[in-house]
Amino acid sequence: MRERKYTVRFTEDEAEWLQEVALDGNVSGYIRDAVLRQSKSDRKLVNMDDKLVYLSQDMRVVTDLLNDLDRKVSGKPTAPKTTSFEEDGGIPDELMGIVLEILLLTRTNSDRQDIRMAQGSVEYAGLPVWEGKKRS
């Protein structure tokens, strides 16, 4: 890869400051590293922003599903369909999939003590505790 050279002008004070902060007096290397590091950070921020947009869309879908489930459980008449995958009665498969995914991700990132504490809360609520299949 061929390198291109660029010229940047600095005031005397800026040049002195750069000379002080640059490792081994390599001002051009310091500037290149700083600019490229900032560029990499900017790309990460853009990527995070894109992920937040998708997360926001997913949250709207989950909110619609939970609102629909709340109406079904409470016996209130359901409003016109807010999502295209609602079923008559029961919990929609999409909601069950999301809940299972969250459960598995949470259990994967939790230690045994945290899992036992959560199971104690489930028992206290009077619900059955899911322990999964025992591995042999």
C-alpha positions, 0 to 999 in steps of 0.5 A: 500500500502506497503512503500519501503525505499530507501537510498540516500547519500548527501554531508554535504553541500547538507544535510545542505541545505536540512535541511534548505529548508525542512518544519519542518525539514522533509527532507525525506518528502521534497525530496519525494514531490519534486521528485513526483511533478517533476514526475507529471510535466514531465507527463504533459509535455509528455501529452502536447507534444502528444497533440502538435503532434495531433495539428500539424497533424490537422493543416496540414489537415486544411492547405490542406483544405484551400489551396484547397478552395483558388484554388477553389475560385480563379478559378485556376485549382486544383492540384491532391487531397491532402485530401481524402474528397474533394468535387467537388465545394463548401466548404468541410464539414470538413472545415465547421465543423472546422470553426463552432467548432472554432466559437462556442468555441470562442463565448463561451469564449468571453464576449458580448463586444468582440462579438459585436466588432467582429460583427462590423468587419464583418459588415465593411467587408460587410458580413452578421452578424450571431447572432445565434438563439435567446433563449426563 
